[in-house]
Amino acid sequence: MAGDGEAGDEQNIGQRFDRLPETPADRTVEGRVSREEVVDYFADRFGIPPETFDDYTFWEKGAGKIWIYAGEAPTPLEVESLGMTCLRTRQEHWKPTTDFVQRVGHHATGCVIDLEREQAERFADGEDQELEWDGDWGYLIAAHSLAGERAPLGIGLYVHGELRSMVPKGRQRDL
């Protein structure tokens, strides 16, 4: 019965931000991921240290659209935007967003594919390309070295020897 406190009895309301529960045991909305699962995903998949997120809260708005916010706010919260989207979770494979990768990807130590200049230009232009990669298949952070620093360009999907650019059409650039 709704409201009796049993896990899974609440509903996801698509136009409202709800703070993620701290752990899976704290879950009250079926299918909603926890803060612990999100932080663990970024640590396990990309080697981003969990403490990177100490000053951030995570929220869900819609089905599986996870937002990251630098600070605290009451929950639930009915606003248009809060922080930035960082992850899509209610699909077979979780997918980080381009904005998130460009801002936080410099912390990553795993599943980062370093691209040469021409490869980086093609990636930024939205082109798919055949590339050798000896790491895990799936979503990767595509990066390029600028002024001696690794600069994350965005998220790519690597399958069957091909890096597919996931740079949104409106953000693609002909460099």
VEXMI-553876 format. One record per residue: residue number from 1; x, y, z of N, C-alpha, C in turn. Coordinates in steps of 0.001 Angstrom, whole numbers, plus 500000, padded with zeros to 6 digits. Layout:
// VEXMI-553876
<NUM <X Y Z> <X Y Z> <X Y Z>>
...
This chain:
// VEXMI-553876
<1 <500848 498826 500000> <500000 500000 500000> <500891 501234 500000>>
<2 <500610 502197 499127> <501417 503411 499028> <501436 504145 500355>>
<3 <502647 504612 500702> <502786 505423 501901> <503077 504631 503157>>
<4 <503151 503307 503093> <503406 502537 504304> <504889 502329 504571>>
<5 <505763 502944 503732> <507184 502890 503989> <507907 501723 503370>>
<6 <507207 500850 502673> <507861 499712 502040> <508670 500163 500828>>
<7 <509858 499592 500654> <510681 499914 499490> <509912 499593 498216>>
<8 <509980 500508 497255> <509341 500289 495976> <507907 500791 495913>>
<9 <507393 501402 496998> <506002 501823 496981> <505806 503246 496458>>
<10 <506851 504020 496351> <506733 505365 495815> <506899 505320 494308>>
<11 <506514 506413 493655> <506619 506471 492209> <507590 507554 491785>>
<12 <508166 507343 490621> <508993 508363 489997> <508054 509371 489336>>
<13 <508216 510627 489648> <507412 511683 489033> <508328 512412 488061>>
<14 <508028 512277 486773> <508914 512713 485707> <509319 514162 485702>>
<15 <508498 515057 486221> <508821 516483 486189> <509366 517007 487517>>
<16 <509777 516084 488389> <510237 516483 489717> <511620 515902 489979>>
<17 <512477 516678 490612> <513785 516185 491047> <513622 515499 492392>>
<18 <514119 514265 492477> <514166 513549 493742> <515612 513160 494005>>
<19 <516062 513435 495192> <517436 513089 495564> <517586 511575 495578>>
<20 <518719 511089 495063> <518963 509646 495079> <519127 509170 496511>>
<21 <518632 507976 496812> <518873 507410 498144> <520364 507122 498304>>
<22 <520840 507143 499511> <522270 506916 499757> <522721 505527 499303>>
<23 <521944 504503 499633> <522317 503127 499312> <521114 502406 498689>>
<24 <521353 501251 498062> <520217 500477 497535> <519192 500120 498620>>
<25 <519646 499903 499841> <518732 499557 500934> <517786 500712 501276>>
<26 <518169 501940 500928> <517348 503117 501208> <516355 503419 500089>>
<27 <516382 502641 499018> <515544 502882 497843> <514060 502756 498178>>
<28 <513253 503734 497731> <511804 503670 497898> <511084 503724 496551>>
<29 <511806 504027 495473> <511223 504070 494134> <511867 502957 493320>>
<30 <511042 502032 492850> <511547 500906 492067> <512306 501410 490840>>
<31 <513512 500858 490623> <514314 501222 489466> <515242 502403 489686>>
<32 <515044 503151 490746> <515909 504308 491011> <517249 503818 491561>>
<33 <518331 504329 490995> <519652 503966 491485> <519962 504760 492748>>
<34 <520972 504322 493461> <521383 505027 494673> <522643 505848 494405>>
<35 <522912 506769 495290> <524147 507557 495222> <525356 506610 495234>>
<36 <525322 505624 496107> <526417 504661 496215> <526667 503959 494877>>
<37 <525601 503548 494195> <525753 502866 492905> <526338 503793 491841>>
<38 <525938 505051 491842> <526461 506019 490867> <527945 506264 491112>>
<39 <528305 506533 492347> <529714 506796 492685> <530564 505558 492397>>
<40 <530050 504375 492745> <530770 503132 492462> <530956 502919 490957>>
<41 <529931 503245 490169> <530033 503111 488708> <531172 503972 488171>>
<42 <531210 505241 488570> <532268 506128 488075> <533646 505671 488556>>
<43 <533725 505106 489760> <535001 504596 490272> <535408 503321 489541>>
<44 <534476 502377 489402> <534788 501084 488781> <535049 501208 487288>>
<45 <534239 501969 486582> <534349 502050 485127> <535460 502996 484677>>
<46 <535558 504151 485345> <536468 505193 484864> <537594 505538 485834>>
<47 <537628 504904 486993> <538693 505182 487956> <538593 506568 488577>>
<48 <537408 507161 488566> <537232 508479 489190> <537085 508263 490691>>
<49 <537983 508839 491491> <537948 508601 492934> <536609 509011 493548>>
<50 <536049 508164 494418> <534755 508481 495045> <534731 509842 495741>>
<51 <535854 510245 496332> <535880 511526 497049> <535694 512731 496117>>
<52 <535827 512519 494812> <535552 513583 493838> <534138 514115 494031>>
<53 <533237 513266 494513> <531823 513612 494609> <531376 513985 496019>>
<54 <532319 514161 496940> <531964 514456 498332> <531078 515693 498489>>
<55 <531282 516713 497688> <530529 517960 497831> <529343 518057 496877>>
<56 <528932 516921 496311> <527847 516905 495333> <526708 516010 495790>>
<57 <525522 516374 495351> <524356 515526 495550> <523896 515042 494176>>
<58 <523208 513906 494146> <522718 513325 492902> <521202 513245 492957>>
<59 <520581 513510 491809> <519136 513622 491710> <518644 512888 490478>>
<60 <517415 512414 490513> <516791 511841 489330> <515599 512709 488954>>
<61 <515519 513020 487661> <514342 513691 487093> <514032 512944 485812>>
<62 <512822 512455 485699> <512508 511596 484565> <512939 510178 484914>>
<63 <512882 509314 483950> <513228 507910 484172> <514706 507681 483898>>
<64 <515506 507715 484933> <516918 507381 484798> <517821 508507 484366>>
<65 <517329 509732 484315> <518189 510871 483993> <518730 511402 485321>>
<66 <520021 511165 485544> <520651 511523 486809> <521382 512857 486653>>
<67 <521166 513712 487630> <521770 515048 487653> <522724 515134 488832>>
<68 <523767 515929 488679> <524722 516181 489753> <524631 517658 490112>>
<69 <524651 517930 491415> <524476 519300 491899> <525500 519570 492986>>
<70 <526177 520707 492884> <527175 521098 493889> <526457 521800 495028>>
<71 <525992 521018 495972> <525316 521608 497110> <524159 520775 497597>>
<72 <523368 521406 498434> <522217 520773 499054> <520946 521474 498596>>
<73 <519855 520771 498614> <518540 521330 498309> <517503 520393 498914>>
<74 <516314 520926 499217> <515269 520052 499753> <514795 519068 498687>>
<75 <514309 517912 499121> <513772 516923 498191> <512374 516538 498641>>
<76 <511426 516409 497736> <511516 516601 496295> <511580 518086 495950>>
<77 <511953 518373 494690> <512130 519740 494244> <511533 519885 492851>>
<78 <510632 520823 492684> <509993 521027 491385> <510557 522291 490746>>
<79 <511649 522117 489996> <512297 523187 489241> <512622 522632 487867>>
<80 <512945 523490 486931> <513262 523046 485575> <514625 522375 485497>>
<81 <515597 522898 486263> <516964 522397 486152> <517653 522504 487498>>
<82 <518598 521590 487718> <519362 521579 488965> <520730 520997 488645>>
<83 <521762 521808 488616> <523090 521300 488287> <523168 520920 486821>>
<84 <523690 519728 486542> <523768 519254 485156> <523509 517765 485102>>
<85 <523010 517315 483954> <522815 515881 483794> <524187 515228 483737>>
<86 <524298 514068 484345> <525593 513393 484356> <525516 511950 483871>>
<87 <524336 511335 483894> <524274 509903 483634> <522851 509496 483264>>
<88 <522750 508553 482337> <521467 507922 482008> <521559 506478 482505>>
<89 <520613 506076 483360> <520740 504764 484014> <519678 503750 483653>>
<90 <518519 504154 483215> <517449 503169 482992> <517493 502643 481565>>
<91 <518635 502052 481252> <518870 501396 479975> <519871 500286 480253>>
<92 <520142 499443 479259> <521004 498287 479495> <522395 498687 479991>>
<93 <522987 499692 479357> <524316 500169 479767> <524211 501630 480160>>
<94 <524719 501950 481332> <524678 503331 481800> <525542 504192 480898>>
<95 <525074 505418 480621> <525765 506306 479700> <526007 507669 480349>>
<96 <527278 508025 480559> <527592 509371 481049> <527285 510406 479958>>
<97 <527052 511640 480364> <526779 512700 479401> <528071 513395 478976>>
<98 <528006 514028 477826> <529154 514784 477312> <529546 515893 478284>>
<99 <528569 516655 478779> <528874 517746 479714> <529617 517240 480938>>
<100 <529125 516154 481500> <529761 515592 482696> <531197 515173 482397>>
<101 <531387 514448 481302> <532720 513960 480945> <533685 515123 480709>>
<102 <533206 516172 480065> <534081 517310 479797> <534476 518041 481077>>
<103 <533639 517984 482104> <533947 518689 483349> <534634 517827 484401>>
<104 <534364 516541 484409> <534885 515668 485462> <535848 514612 484912>>
<105 <535850 514415 483609> <536649 513359 482992> <538144 513443 483223>>
<106 <538640 514616 483578> <540089 514730 483853> <540502 513934 485089>>
<107 <539545 513543 485913> <539837 512702 487083> <539951 511215 486711>>
<108 <539509 510849 485518> <539445 509437 485120> <540829 508848 484883>>
<109 <540980 507598 485321> <542232 506867 485090> <541980 505575 484314>>
<110 <540717 505283 484012> <540379 504070 483287> <539341 504340 482217>>
<111 <539316 503471 481216> <538374 503588 480096> <538439 504963 479446>>
<112 <539676 505435 479271> <539924 506683 478556> <540724 506324 477318>>
<113 <540234 506711 476151> <540950 506458 474909> <541584 507781 474472>>
<114 <542908 507780 474372> <543641 508978 473972> <543733 509023 472457>>
<115 <543254 510111 471895> <543187 510268 470451> <544263 511223 469947>>
<116 <544830 510888 468805> <545748 511798 468125> <544918 512949 467552>>
<117 <545598 514000 467101> <544902 515205 466637> <543829 514906 465584>>
<118 <544172 514179 464538> <543214 513898 463471> <542038 513072 464001>>
<119 <542328 512096 464856> <541269 511282 465442> <540354 512137 466323>>
<120 <540953 513050 467097> <540183 513940 467976> <539283 514861 467145>>
<121 <539808 515360 466040> <539014 516230 465169> <537822 515473 464598>>
<122 <538055 514242 464164> <536969 513428 463616> <535927 513120 464701>>
<123 <536408 512832 465904> <535508 512546 467020> <534631 513765 467315>>
<124 <535244 514944 467417> <534503 516178 467714> <533492 516508 466618>>
<125 <533765 516057 465393> <532868 516286 464263> <531754 515232 464206>>
<126 <531763 514305 465162> <530703 513303 465224> <530944 512068 464384>>
<127 <532143 511909 463844> <532439 510763 462986> <532778 509520 463797>>
<128 <532330 508370 463292> <532741 507080 463838> <534043 506705 463138>>
<129 <534916 505966 463838> <536192 505602 463230> <536712 504285 463767>>
<130 <537384 503567 462878> <538026 502305 463246> <539289 502636 464037>>
<131 <539394 502087 465251> <540550 502342 466113> <540891 501084 466900>>
<132 <542158 500921 467180> <542596 499844 468067> <542444 500317 469513>>
<133 <541919 499442 470341> <541753 499731 471775> <541859 498413 472504>>
<134 <542715 498349 473505> <542902 497084 474208> <542164 497036 475545>>
<135 <541273 497995 475764> <540501 498024 477003> <539109 497460 476816>>
<136 <538268 497725 477797> <536879 497249 477778> <536081 497900 476661>>
<137 <535165 497147 476116> <534190 497700 475184> <533147 498462 475989>>
<138 <532428 499303 475308> <531365 500063 475958> <531672 501542 475900>>
<139 <531078 502280 476823> <531277 503723 476837> <532661 504066 477370>>
<140 <533345 504946 476635> <534695 505403 476970> <534725 506920 476998>>
<141 <535700 507450 477690> <535975 508879 477614> <537012 509068 476519>>
<142 <536664 509850 475512> <537609 510177 474448> <538345 511446 474875>>
<143 <539670 511412 474776> <540479 512537 475228> <541583 512827 474223>>
<144 <542128 514026 474333> <543234 514462 473485> <544152 515320 474344>>
<145 <545433 515227 474095> <546398 516010 474856> <546488 517430 474298>>
<146 <546247 518405 475174> <546369 519823 474828> <547303 520482 475832>>
<147 <548359 521097 475330> <549343 521772 476183> <549858 520831 477277>>
<148 <550059 519567 476919> <550606 518597 477850> <549608 518045 478855>>
<149 <548350 518436 478775> <547310 517964 479692> <546283 517148 478924>>
<150 <545790 516106 479538> <544726 515303 478927> <543403 516066 479036>>
<151 <542791 516325 477889> <541526 517052 477848> <540417 516114 477370>>
<152 <539425 515848 478220> <538312 514995 477801> <537454 515711 476761>>
<153 <537196 515032 475647> <536393 515603 474564> <534925 515252 474689>>
<154 <534652 514050 475172> <533273 513598 475276> <533217 512101 475456>>
<155 <532015 511577 475338> <531804 510148 475529> <531726 509470 474168>>
<156 <532333 508308 474083> <532281 507506 472870> <531847 506097 473220>>
<157 <531366 505395 472236> <530982 503994 472423> <531924 503154 471583>>
<158 <532660 502247 472233> <533608 501403 471521> <533064 499982 471428>>
<159 <532835 499526 470184> <532393 498159 469927> <533001 497671 468623>>
<160 <533412 496422 468605> <533908 495758 467394> <534961 496576 466648>>
<161 <535919 497161 467380> <537008 497899 466740> <536637 499275 466228>>
<162 <535474 499764 466617> <535021 501074 466144> <534684 501970 467329>>
<163 <535181 503202 467269> <534822 504215 468260> <533718 505072 467652>>
<164 <532559 505026 468274> <531422 505821 467806> <531326 507078 468655>>
<165 <531360 508212 467999> <531244 509490 468699> <529820 509667 469197>>
<166 <529677 509995 470481> <528381 510267 471075> <528196 511762 471300>>
<167 <529049 512579 470659> <528922 514025 470785> <527583 514432 470160>>
<168 <526717 515105 470928> <525416 515502 470388> <525569 516367 469132>>
<169 <524647 516209 468192> <524725 516936 466917> <524931 518431 467101>>
<170 <524232 519032 468022> <524354 520469 468247> <525684 520892 468829>>
<171 <526475 519942 469313> <527786 520236 469911> <528941 519803 469019>>
<172 <528647 519138 467910> <529707 518674 467014> <530391 519868 466371>>
<173 <531688 519749 466167> <532487 520837 465602> <533400 520318 464518>>
<174 <533477 521061 463432> <534434 520760 462371> <535697 521523 462701>>
<175 <536650 520830 463298> <537904 521479 463697> <538876 521423 462556>>
